[in-house]
Amino acid sequence: MTSTFKSTALETASAYHRAWTSGDLDGAFAHVAGDIICRAPGGDITGKDAYRSYLAGFNQMMTGLTDVAAFGDDEHAVLFYYPHTAVTSTAPAAEHFTIRDGKIVEIRLVFDRLSFGPAPQQEQDLSRGL
């Protein structure tokens, strides 16, 4: 990802993103506030420990990443990317970050949960020739 505008929020969000997508959750969570709120599909996740558990589960599924765009200002940043898993590499994800005092205090995470789950039974049957 490249940016032509210097943004402290974007720098923080990008450092967090680079760390977690490479498997470095300790490095990622150095940028996260203790009282973070992640507004994710399926419901809000509150607190650093709960969010770390949530992200660790997805992190184990990741096989790669394609970054698309990054934007930010003094307090907000947006990242758009394609996380790769064994199931898909074409399902987009986006995160809107709110940063205060150098820490991520809120993430609004957008992705299609169904794209990252197991293939529907009908598709599994077809792939096995049933």
RONUDO-108924 format. One record per atom (N, C-alpha, C): atom name; residue number from 1; x, y, z. Coordinates in steps of 0.05 Angstrom, whole numbers, plus 5000, padded with zeros to 4 digits. Each point is the difference from the previous one (the first is absolute). Example, Ala and Ser with C-alpha at 12.3 -4.5 7.8 and 13.67 -1.06 7.14 Angstrom:
2
@a: N k: 1 c1: 5264 c2: 4886 c3: 5156
@a: CA k: 1 c1: 4982 c2: 5024 c3: 5000
@a: C k: 1 c1: 5018 c2: 5024 c3: 5000
@a: N k: 2 c1: 4993 c2: 5021 c3: 4986
@a: CA k: 2 c1: 5016 c2: 5024 c3: 5001
@a: C k: 2 c1: 4985 c2: 5022 c3: 5014
This chain:
130
@a: N k: 1 c1: 5017 c2: 4977 c3: 5000
@a: CA k: 1 c1: 4983 c2: 5023 c3: 5000
@a: C k: 1 c1: 5018 c2: 5025 c3: 5000
@a: N k: 2 c1: 4992 c2: 5019 c3: 4985
@a: CA k: 2 c1: 5015 c2: 5025 c3: 5000
@a: C k: 2 c1: 4981 c2: 5023 c3: 5006
@a: N k: 3 c1: 5012 c2: 5021 c3: 5011
@a: CA k: 3 c1: 4984 c2: 5024 c3: 5006
@a: C k: 3 c1: 5017 c2: 5024 c3: 4994
@a: N k: 4 c1: 4988 c2: 5021 c3: 4989
@a: CA k: 4 c1: 5015 c2: 5024 c3: 4994
@a: C k: 4 c1: 4996 c2: 5021 c3: 5021
@a: N k: 5 c1: 4982 c2: 4996 c3: 5019
@a: CA k: 5 c1: 4993 c2: 5019 c3: 5021
@a: C k: 5 c1: 5010 c2: 4989 c3: 5026
@a: N k: 6 c1: 5015 c2: 5015 c3: 5016
@a: CA k: 6 c1: 5010 c2: 4992 c3: 5026
@a: C k: 6 c1: 4978 c2: 5001 c3: 5020
@a: N k: 7 c1: 4993 c2: 4978 c3: 5012
@a: CA k: 7 c1: 4978 c2: 4998 c3: 5020
@a: C k: 7 c1: 5009 c2: 4984 c3: 5023
@a: N k: 8 c1: 5000 c2: 5011 c3: 5024
@a: CA k: 8 c1: 5007 c2: 4984 c3: 5024
@a: C k: 8 c1: 4981 c2: 4977 c3: 5005
@a: N k: 9 c1: 4974 c2: 5005 c3: 4995
@a: CA k: 9 c1: 4981 c2: 4978 c3: 5003
@a: C k: 9 c1: 5005 c2: 4978 c3: 4980
@a: N k: 10 c1: 5007 c2: 5007 c3: 4976
@a: CA k: 10 c1: 5006 c2: 4980 c3: 4979
@a: C k: 10 c1: 5025 c2: 4985 c3: 5007
@a: N k: 11 c1: 5020 c2: 5014 c3: 5010
@a: CA k: 11 c1: 5025 c2: 4986 c3: 5009
@a: C k: 11 c1: 4994 c2: 4980 c3: 5021
@a: N k: 12 c1: 4984 c2: 5007 c3: 5020
@a: CA k: 12 c1: 4993 c2: 4981 c3: 5021
@a: C k: 12 c1: 4984 c2: 4977 c3: 4990
@a: N k: 13 c1: 4979 c2: 5005 c3: 4984
@a: CA k: 13 c1: 4984 c2: 4979 c3: 4989
@a: C k: 13 c1: 5016 c2: 4981 c3: 4982
@a: N k: 14 c1: 5018 c2: 5012 c3: 4984
@a: CA k: 14 c1: 5016 c2: 4984 c3: 4982
@a: C k: 14 c1: 5020 c2: 4982 c3: 5015
@a: N k: 15 c1: 5012 c2: 5011 c3: 5021
@a: CA k: 15 c1: 5018 c2: 4984 c3: 5017
@a: C k: 15 c1: 4986 c2: 4976 c3: 5013
@a: N k: 16 c1: 4976 c2: 5006 c3: 5010
@a: CA k: 16 c1: 4983 c2: 4979 c3: 5011
@a: C k: 16 c1: 4993 c2: 4979 c3: 4979
@a: N k: 17 c1: 4992 c2: 5009 c3: 4977
@a: CA k: 17 c1: 4992 c2: 4982 c3: 4978
@a: C k: 17 c1: 5023 c2: 4983 c3: 4991
@a: N k: 18 c1: 5024 c2: 5012 c3: 4995
@a: CA k: 18 c1: 5023 c2: 4984 c3: 4992
@a: C k: 18 c1: 5007 c2: 4979 c3: 5021
@a: N k: 19 c1: 4998 c2: 5007 c3: 5025
@a: CA k: 19 c1: 5007 c2: 4981 c3: 5021
@a: C k: 19 c1: 4980 c2: 4977 c3: 5001
@a: N k: 20 c1: 4974 c2: 5005 c3: 5002
@a: CA k: 20 c1: 4982 c2: 4978 c3: 5003
@a: C k: 20 c1: 4998 c2: 4982 c3: 4976
@a: N k: 21 c1: 5002 c2: 5012 c3: 4976
@a: CA k: 21 c1: 4998 c2: 4984 c3: 4975
@a: C k: 21 c1: 5025 c2: 4984 c3: 4995
@a: N k: 22 c1: 5022 c2: 5006 c3: 5014
@a: CA k: 22 c1: 5024 c2: 4983 c3: 4998
@a: C k: 22 c1: 5002 c2: 4981 c3: 5024
@a: N k: 23 c1: 4980 c2: 4999 c3: 5017
@a: CA k: 23 c1: 5000 c2: 4982 c3: 5022
@a: C k: 23 c1: 5011 c2: 5010 c3: 5026
@a: N k: 24 c1: 5008 c2: 5026 c3: 5001
@a: CA k: 24 c1: 5011 c2: 5012 c3: 5024
@a: C k: 24 c1: 4979 c2: 5014 c3: 5016
@a: N k: 25 c1: 4984 c2: 4984 c3: 5015
@a: CA k: 25 c1: 4979 c2: 5012 c3: 5016
@a: C k: 25 c1: 5010 c2: 5017 c3: 5023
@a: N k: 26 c1: 5023 c2: 4993 c3: 5011
@a: CA k: 26 c1: 5011 c2: 5018 c3: 5021
@a: C k: 26 c1: 5007 c2: 5027 c3: 4989
@a: N k: 27 c1: 5012 c2: 5001 c3: 4977
@a: CA k: 27 c1: 5007 c2: 5025 c3: 4987
@a: C k: 27 c1: 4975 c2: 5016 c3: 4992
@a: N k: 28 c1: 4979 c2: 4985 c3: 4991
@a: CA k: 28 c1: 4975 c2: 5013 c3: 4992
@a: C k: 28 c1: 4987 c2: 5013 c3: 5024
@a: N k: 29 c1: 4999 c2: 4985 c3: 5022
@a: CA k: 29 c1: 4985 c2: 5009 c3: 5023
@a: C k: 29 c1: 5015 c2: 5021 c3: 5017
@a: N k: 30 c1: 5024 c2: 5006 c3: 4992
@a: CA k: 30 c1: 5014 c2: 5023 c3: 5012
@a: C k: 30 c1: 4987 c2: 5026 c3: 4991
@a: N k: 31 c1: 4985 c2: 4999 c3: 4979
@a: CA k: 31 c1: 4986 c2: 5024 c3: 4989
@a: C k: 31 c1: 4971 c2: 5001 c3: 5008
@a: N k: 32 c1: 4991 c2: 4982 c3: 5016
@a: CA k: 32 c1: 4971 c2: 4998 c3: 5007
@a: C k: 32 c1: 4995 c2: 5009 c3: 5029
@a: N k: 33 c1: 4980 c2: 5017 c3: 5004
@a: CA k: 33 c1: 4992 c2: 5009 c3: 5027
@a: C k: 33 c1: 4987 c2: 4977 c3: 5015
@a: N k: 34 c1: 5003 c2: 5001 c3: 5026
@a: CA k: 34 c1: 4988 c2: 4979 c3: 5017
@a: C k: 34 c1: 4970 c2: 4998 c3: 4998
@a: N k: 35 c1: 4987 c2: 5023 c3: 4995
@a: CA k: 35 c1: 4971 c2: 5000 c3: 4999
@a: C k: 35 c1: 4989 c2: 5002 c3: 4972
@a: N k: 36 c1: 5015 c2: 4988 c3: 4981
@a: CA k: 36 c1: 4992 c2: 5001 c3: 4972
@a: C k: 36 c1: 4972 c2: 4988 c3: 4996
@a: N k: 37 c1: 4987 c2: 5011 c3: 4980
@a: CA k: 37 c1: 4974 c2: 4988 c3: 4991
@a: C k: 37 c1: 5004 c2: 4994 c3: 4970
@a: N k: 38 c1: 4995 c2: 4975 c3: 4993
@a: CA k: 38 c1: 5000 c2: 4992 c3: 4972
@a: C k: 38 c1: 4972 c2: 4994 c3: 4992
@a: N k: 39 c1: 4990 c2: 5015 c3: 4982
@a: CA k: 39 c1: 4973 c2: 4996 c3: 4989
@a: C k: 39 c1: 5002 c2: 4982 c3: 4976
@a: N k: 40 c1: 4995 c2: 4975 c3: 5004
@a: CA k: 40 c1: 5004 c2: 4980 c3: 4979
@a: C k: 40 c1: 4973 c2: 4987 c3: 4991
@a: N k: 41 c1: 5000 c2: 4988 c3: 4977
@a: CA k: 41 c1: 4976 c2: 4985 c3: 4993
@a: C k: 41 c1: 4994 c2: 4980 c3: 5021
@a: N k: 42 c1: 4975 c2: 4999 c3: 5009
@a: CA k: 42 c1: 4993 c2: 4981 c3: 5021
@a: C k: 42 c1: 4999 c2: 5012 c3: 5028
@a: N k: 43 c1: 5012 c2: 5025 c3: 5003
@a: CA k: 43 c1: 4998 c2: 5013 c3: 5026
@a: C k: 43 c1: 5025 c2: 5013 c3: 5009
@a: N k: 44 c1: 4998 c2: 5017 c3: 5020
@a: CA k: 44 c1: 5022 c2: 5015 c3: 5011
@a: C k: 44 c1: 5018 c2: 4982 c3: 5017
@a: N k: 45 c1: 5026 c2: 5005 c3: 4999
@a: CA k: 45 c1: 5019 c2: 4987 c3: 5017
@a: C k: 45 c1: 5013 c2: 5022 c3: 5017
@a: N k: 46 c1: 4999 c2: 4997 c3: 5026
@a: CA k: 46 c1: 5009 c2: 5022 c3: 5018
@a: C k: 46 c1: 5023 c2: 4990 c3: 5017
@a: N k: 47 c1: 5021 c2: 5016 c3: 5000
@a: CA k: 47 c1: 5024 c2: 4994 c3: 5017
@a: C k: 47 c1: 5022 c2: 4987 c3: 4984
@a: N k: 48 c1: 5024 c2: 5006 c3: 5008
@a: CA k: 48 c1: 5024 c2: 4991 c3: 4986
@a: C k: 48 c1: 5002 c2: 4969 c3: 5000
@a: N k: 49 c1: 4995 c2: 4987 c3: 5022
@a: CA k: 49 c1: 5002 c2: 4971 c3: 5002
@a: C k: 49 c1: 4980 c2: 4986 c3: 4982
@a: N k: 50 c1: 4975 c2: 5010 c3: 5001
@a: CA k: 50 c1: 4979 c2: 4987 c3: 4983
@a: C k: 50 c1: 5006 c2: 5004 c3: 4971
@a: N k: 51 c1: 5010 c2: 5024 c3: 4993
@a: CA k: 51 c1: 5006 c2: 5006 c3: 4972
@a: C k: 51 c1: 5024 c2: 4983 c3: 4990
@a: N k: 52 c1: 5020 c2: 4997 c3: 5017
@a: CA k: 52 c1: 5023 c2: 4984 c3: 4993
@a: C k: 52 c1: 4991 c2: 4971 c3: 4995
@a: N k: 53 c1: 4983 c2: 4989 c3: 5016
@a: CA k: 53 c1: 4990 c2: 4973 c3: 4996
@a: C k: 53 c1: 4986 c2: 4997 c3: 4973
@a: N k: 54 c1: 4983 c2: 5020 c3: 4995
@a: CA k: 54 c1: 4985 c2: 5001 c3: 4974
@a: C k: 54 c1: 5019 c2: 5000 c3: 4977
@a: N k: 55 c1: 5020 c2: 5018 c3: 5001
@a: CA k: 55 c1: 5018 c2: 5003 c3: 4977
@a: C k: 55 c1: 5019 c2: 4976 c3: 4998
@a: N k: 56 c1: 5008 c2: 4988 c3: 5022
@a: CA k: 56 c1: 5017 c2: 4977 c3: 4999
@a: C k: 56 c1: 4987 c2: 4977 c3: 4985
@a: N k: 57 c1: 4974 c2: 4996 c3: 5004
@a: CA k: 57 c1: 4986 c2: 4979 c3: 4985
@a: C k: 57 c1: 5001 c2: 5004 c3: 4970
@a: N k: 58 c1: 4996 c2: 5024 c3: 4991
@a: CA k: 58 c1: 5001 c2: 5005 c3: 4971
@a: C k: 58 c1: 5029 c2: 4999 c3: 4990
@a: N k: 59 c1: 5018 c2: 5010 c3: 5017
@a: CA k: 59 c1: 5028 c2: 5001 c3: 4992
@a: C k: 59 c1: 5011 c2: 4972 c3: 4993
@a: N k: 60 c1: 4990 c2: 4980 c3: 5014
@a: CA k: 60 c1: 5009 c2: 4972 c3: 4995
@a: C k: 60 c1: 4990 c2: 4990 c3: 4972
@a: N k: 61 c1: 4979 c2: 5012 c3: 4990
@a: CA k: 61 c1: 4989 c2: 4992 c3: 4974
@a: C k: 61 c1: 5015 c2: 5014 c3: 4977
@a: N k: 62 c1: 5013 c2: 5022 c3: 5005
@a: CA k: 62 c1: 5012 c2: 5016 c3: 4978
@a: C k: 62 c1: 5024 c2: 4986 c3: 4987
@a: N k: 63 c1: 5000 c2: 5001 c3: 4973
@a: CA k: 63 c1: 5022 c2: 4989 c3: 4985
@a: C k: 63 c1: 5014 c2: 5022 c3: 4984
@a: N k: 64 c1: 4989 c2: 5024 c3: 4999
@a: CA k: 64 c1: 5013 c2: 5021 c3: 4985
@a: C k: 64 c1: 4982 c2: 5025 c3: 5001
@a: N k: 65 c1: 5008 c2: 5020 c3: 4985
@a: CA k: 65 c1: 4986 c2: 5026 c3: 5001
@a: C k: 65 c1: 5006 c2: 5016 c3: 4975
@a: N k: 66 c1: 4979 c2: 5014 c3: 4990
@a: CA k: 66 c1: 5004 c2: 5019 c3: 4979
@a: C k: 66 c1: 4989 c2: 5027 c3: 5010
@a: N k: 67 c1: 5018 c2: 5019 c3: 5005
@a: CA k: 67 c1: 4991 c2: 5027 c3: 5008
@a: C k: 67 c1: 4991 c2: 5015 c3: 4975
@a: N k: 68 c1: 4979 c2: 5017 c3: 5004
@a: CA k: 68 c1: 4989 c2: 5014 c3: 4977
@a: C k: 68 c1: 5003 c2: 5031 c3: 5004
@a: N k: 69 c1: 4991 c2: 5010 c3: 5023
@a: CA k: 69 c1: 5001 c2: 5029 c3: 5004
@a: C k: 69 c1: 5001 c2: 5007 c3: 5029
@a: N k: 70 c1: 5011 c2: 5024 c3: 5006
@a: CA k: 70 c1: 5002 c2: 5009 c3: 5027
@a: C k: 70 c1: 4997 c2: 5031 c3: 5000
@a: N k: 71 c1: 4983 c2: 5010 c3: 5018
@a: CA k: 71 c1: 4995 c2: 5028 c3: 5002
@a: C k: 71 c1: 5000 c2: 5008 c3: 5030
@a: N k: 72 c1: 5007 c2: 5025 c3: 5006
@a: CA k: 72 c1: 4998 c2: 5008 c3: 5028
@a: C k: 72 c1: 5003 c2: 5030 c3: 5004
@a: N k: 73 c1: 4992 c2: 5008 c3: 5024
@a: CA k: 73 c1: 5004 c2: 5028 c3: 5008
@a: C k: 73 c1: 5012 c2: 4999 c3: 5028
@a: N k: 74 c1: 4996 c2: 5020 c3: 5016
@a: CA k: 74 c1: 5012 c2: 5001 c3: 5027
@a: C k: 74 c1: 4989 c2: 4980 c3: 5019
@a: N k: 75 c1: 4975 c2: 4992 c3: 4997
@a: CA k: 75 c1: 4987 c2: 4983 c3: 5020
@a: C k: 75 c1: 4987 c2: 4975 c3: 4988
@a: N k: 76 c1: 4999 c2: 4998 c3: 4974
@a: CA k: 76 c1: 4986 c2: 4977 c3: 4987
@a: C k: 76 c1: 5017 c2: 4989 c3: 4977
@a: N k: 77 c1: 4997 c2: 4974 c3: 4996
@a: CA k: 77 c1: 5013 c2: 4987 c3: 4977
@a: C k: 77 c1: 4981 c2: 4979 c3: 4989
@a: N k: 78 c1: 5002 c2: 4994 c3: 4974
@a: CA k: 78 c1: 4985 c2: 4980 c3: 4987
@a: C k: 78 c1: 5019 c2: 4982 c3: 4984
@a: N k: 79 c1: 4998 c2: 4974 c3: 5004
@a: CA k: 79 c1: 5015 c2: 4981 c3: 4984
@a: C k: 79 c1: 4981 c2: 4982 c3: 4985
@a: N k: 80 c1: 5007 c2: 4994 c3: 4975
@a: CA k: 80 c1: 4984 c2: 4982 c3: 4983
@a: C k: 80 c1: 5019 c2: 4979 c3: 4990
@a: N k: 81 c1: 4992 c2: 4975 c3: 5003
@a: CA k: 81 c1: 5019 c2: 4978 c3: 4992
@a: C k: 81 c1: 4984 c2: 4974 c3: 4995
@a: N k: 82 c1: 5015 c2: 4981 c3: 4989
@a: CA k: 82 c1: 4989 c2: 4973 c3: 4996
@a: C k: 82 c1: 5016 c2: 4980 c3: 5017
@a: N k: 83 c1: 4989 c2: 4991 c3: 5022
@a: CA k: 83 c1: 5014 c2: 4979 c3: 5015
@a: C k: 83 c1: 4997 c2: 4973 c3: 4986
@a: N k: 84 c1: 5021 c2: 4985 c3: 4999
@a: CA k: 84 c1: 5000 c2: 4974 c3: 4986
@a: C k: 84 c1: 4997 c2: 4978 c3: 5021
@a: N k: 85 c1: 4983 c2: 4981 c3: 4995
@a: CA k: 85 c1: 4997 c2: 4976 c3: 5017
@a: C k: 85 c1: 4999 c2: 4976 c3: 4981
@a: N k: 86 c1: 4998 c2: 4977 c3: 5011
@a: CA k: 86 c1: 4998 c2: 4976 c3: 4984
@a: C k: 86 c1: 4974 c2: 5000 c3: 4984
@a: N k: 87 c1: 4980 c2: 5015 c3: 5009
@a: CA k: 87 c1: 4974 c2: 5001 c3: 4987
@a: C k: 87 c1: 4998 c2: 5022 c3: 4979
@a: N k: 88 c1: 5012 c2: 5023 c3: 5004
@a: CA k: 88 c1: 4997 c2: 5022 c3: 4982
@a: C k: 88 c1: 5024 c2: 5019 c3: 5001
@a: N k: 89 c1: 5005 c2: 5013 c3: 4977
@a: CA k: 89 c1: 5019 c2: 5022 c3: 4999
@a: C k: 89 c1: 4988 c2: 5024 c3: 4986
@a: N k: 90 c1: 4973 c2: 4998 c3: 4995
@a: CA k: 90 c1: 4986 c2: 5021 c3: 4985
@a: C k: 90 c1: 4978 c2: 5013 c3: 5016
@a: N k: 91 c1: 4998 c2: 4995 c3: 5026
@a: CA k: 91 c1: 4980 c2: 5013 c3: 5016
@a: C k: 91 c1: 5012 c2: 5024 c3: 5013
@a: N k: 92 c1: 4990 c2: 5024 c3: 4994
@a: CA k: 92 c1: 5012 c2: 5024 c3: 5011
@a: C k: 92 c1: 4994 c2: 5005 c3: 5029
@a: N k: 93 c1: 5018 c2: 5015 c3: 5013
@a: CA k: 93 c1: 4995 c2: 5008 c3: 5028
@a: C k: 93 c1: 5009 c2: 5030 c3: 5002
@a: N k: 94 c1: 4987 c2: 5014 c3: 5018
@a: CA k: 94 c1: 5007 c2: 5028 c3: 5005
@a: C k: 94 c1: 4999 c2: 5005 c3: 5030
@a: N k: 95 c1: 5017 c2: 5018 c3: 5009
@a: CA k: 95 c1: 5000 c2: 5008 c3: 5028
@a: C k: 95 c1: 5002 c2: 5030 c3: 5002
@a: N k: 96 c1: 4983 c2: 5011 c3: 5017
@a: CA k: 96 c1: 5001 c2: 5029 c3: 5006
@a: C k: 96 c1: 5010 c2: 5002 c3: 5029
@a: N k: 97 c1: 5022 c2: 5014 c3: 5004
@a: CA k: 97 c1: 5012 c2: 5002 c3: 5026
@a: C k: 97 c1: 4996 c2: 5028 c3: 5012
@a: N k: 98 c1: 4995 c2: 5001 c3: 5025
@a: CA k: 98 c1: 5002 c2: 5025 c3: 5015
@a: C k: 98 c1: 5024 c2: 4998 c3: 5019
@a: N k: 99 c1: 5018 c2: 5020 c3: 4998
@a: CA k: 99 c1: 5024 c2: 4999 c3: 5016
@a: C k: 99 c1: 5000 c2: 5025 c3: 5018
@a: N k: 100 c1: 5007 c2: 4994 c3: 5026
@a: CA k: 100 c1: 5003 c2: 5022 c3: 5019
@a: C k: 100 c1: 5024 c2: 4995 c3: 5017
@a: N k: 101 c1: 5016 c2: 5020 c3: 5004
@a: CA k: 101 c1: 5025 c2: 4998 c3: 5015
@a: C k: 101 c1: 5018 c2: 4977 c3: 4991
@a: N k: 102 c1: 5000 c2: 4996 c3: 4973
@a: CA k: 102 c1: 5018 c2: 4980 c3: 4989
@a: C k: 102 c1: 4990 c2: 4972 c3: 5001
@a: N k: 103 c1: 4975 c2: 4996 c3: 5010
@a: CA k: 103 c1: 4989 c2: 4972 c3: 5003
@a: C k: 103 c1: 4974 c2: 4998 c3: 4985
@a: N k: 104 c1: 4995 c2: 4976 c3: 4990
@a: CA k: 104 c1: 4975 c2: 4994 c3: 4986
@a: C k: 104 c1: 4978 c2: 4996 c3: 5021
@a: N k: 105 c1: 4980 c2: 5017 c3: 5000
@a: CA k: 105 c1: 4978 c2: 4998 c3: 5020
@a: C k: 105 c1: 4975 c2: 4988 c3: 4988
@a: N k: 106 c1: 4997 c2: 5001 c3: 4974
@a: CA k: 106 c1: 4977 c2: 4988 c3: 4987
@a: C k: 106 c1: 5007 c2: 4991 c3: 4972
@a: N k: 107 c1: 4989 c2: 4977 c3: 4993
@a: CA k: 107 c1: 5003 c2: 4989 c3: 4972
@a: C k: 107 c1: 4972 c2: 4993 c3: 4991
@a: N k: 108 c1: 4993 c2: 5009 c3: 4977
@a: CA k: 108 c1: 4975 c2: 4991 c3: 4986
@a: C k: 108 c1: 5009 c2: 4982 c3: 4978
@a: N k: 109 c1: 4995 c2: 4975 c3: 5003
@a: CA k: 109 c1: 5010 c2: 4979 c3: 4982
@a: C k: 109 c1: 4977 c2: 4991 c3: 4982
@a: N k: 110 c1: 5006 c2: 5000 c3: 4974
@a: CA k: 110 c1: 4979 c2: 4992 c3: 4980
@a: C k: 110 c1: 5011 c2: 4977 c3: 4983
@a: N k: 111 c1: 4986 c2: 4978 c3: 5000
@a: CA k: 111 c1: 5007 c2: 4977 c3: 4982
@a: C k: 111 c1: 4976 c2: 4982 c3: 4999
@a: N k: 112 c1: 4999 c2: 4983 c3: 4980
@a: CA k: 112 c1: 4979 c2: 4981 c3: 4996
@a: C k: 112 c1: 5007 c2: 4974 c3: 5015
@a: N k: 113 c1: 4988 c2: 4995 c3: 5022
@a: CA k: 113 c1: 5006 c2: 4977 c3: 5017
@a: C k: 113 c1: 4997 c2: 4974 c3: 4984
@a: N k: 114 c1: 4980 c2: 4998 c3: 4984
@a: CA k: 114 c1: 4995 c2: 4975 c3: 4985
@a: C k: 114 c1: 5023 c2: 4993 c3: 4981
@a: N k: 115 c1: 5014 c2: 5020 c3: 4990
@a: CA k: 115 c1: 5022 c2: 4995 c3: 4981
@a: C k: 115 c1: 5024 c2: 4986 c3: 5014
@a: N k: 116 c1: 5002 c2: 5002 c3: 5026
@a: CA k: 116 c1: 5023 c2: 4989 c3: 5014
@a: C k: 116 c1: 4993 c2: 4973 c3: 5014
@a: N k: 117 c1: 4975 c2: 4992 c3: 4998
@a: CA k: 117 c1: 4992 c2: 4975 c3: 5012
@a: C k: 117 c1: 5004 c2: 4976 c3: 4981
@a: N k: 118 c1: 4993 c2: 4976 c3: 5009
@a: CA k: 118 c1: 5002 c2: 4977 c3: 4983
@a: C k: 118 c1: 4982 c2: 5002 c3: 4976
@a: N k: 119 c1: 5008 c2: 4987 c3: 4979
@a: CA k: 119 c1: 4983 c2: 5001 c3: 4975
@a: C k: 119 c1: 4973 c2: 4987 c3: 5006
@a: N k: 120 c1: 4979 c2: 5011 c3: 4988
@a: CA k: 120 c1: 4973 c2: 4988 c3: 5004
@a: C k: 120 c1: 5001 c2: 4970 c3: 4992
@a: N k: 121 c1: 4983 c2: 4984 c3: 5012
@a: CA k: 121 c1: 4999 c2: 4971 c3: 4996
@a: C k: 121 c1: 4996 c2: 4993 c3: 4970
@a: N k: 122 c1: 4984 c2: 5015 c3: 4986
@a: CA k: 122 c1: 4995 c2: 4995 c3: 4972
@a: C k: 122 c1: 5026 c2: 5002 c3: 4984
@a: N k: 123 c1: 5016 c2: 5021 c3: 5005
@a: CA k: 123 c1: 5025 c2: 5003 c3: 4986
@a: C k: 123 c1: 5019 c2: 4978 c3: 5008
@a: N k: 124 c1: 5001 c2: 4992 c3: 5025
@a: CA k: 124 c1: 5017 c2: 4978 c3: 5008
@a: C k: 124 c1: 4992 c2: 4974 c3: 4986
@a: N k: 125 c1: 4974 c2: 4995 c3: 4998
@a: CA k: 125 c1: 4991 c2: 4976 c3: 4986
@a: C k: 125 c1: 5008 c2: 5001 c3: 4970
@a: N k: 126 c1: 4997 c2: 5023 c3: 4987
@a: CA k: 126 c1: 5007 c2: 5002 c3: 4972
@a: C k: 126 c1: 5030 c2: 4996 c3: 4996
@a: N k: 127 c1: 5016 c2: 5010 c3: 5018
@a: CA k: 127 c1: 5029 c2: 4997 c3: 4997
@a: C k: 127 c1: 5009 c2: 4971 c3: 5004
@a: N k: 128 c1: 4984 c2: 4984 c3: 5013
@a: CA k: 128 c1: 5007 c2: 4972 c3: 5004
@a: C k: 128 c1: 4986 c2: 4982 c3: 4979
@a: N k: 129 c1: 4985 c2: 5012 c3: 4982
@a: CA k: 129 c1: 4987 c2: 4986 c3: 4979
@a: C k: 129 c1: 4974 c2: 4986 c3: 5009
@a: N k: 130 c1: 4988 c2: 5010 c3: 5021
@a: CA k: 130 c1: 4975 c2: 4987 c3: 5010
@a: C k: 130 c1: 4976 c2: 5013 c3: 4988
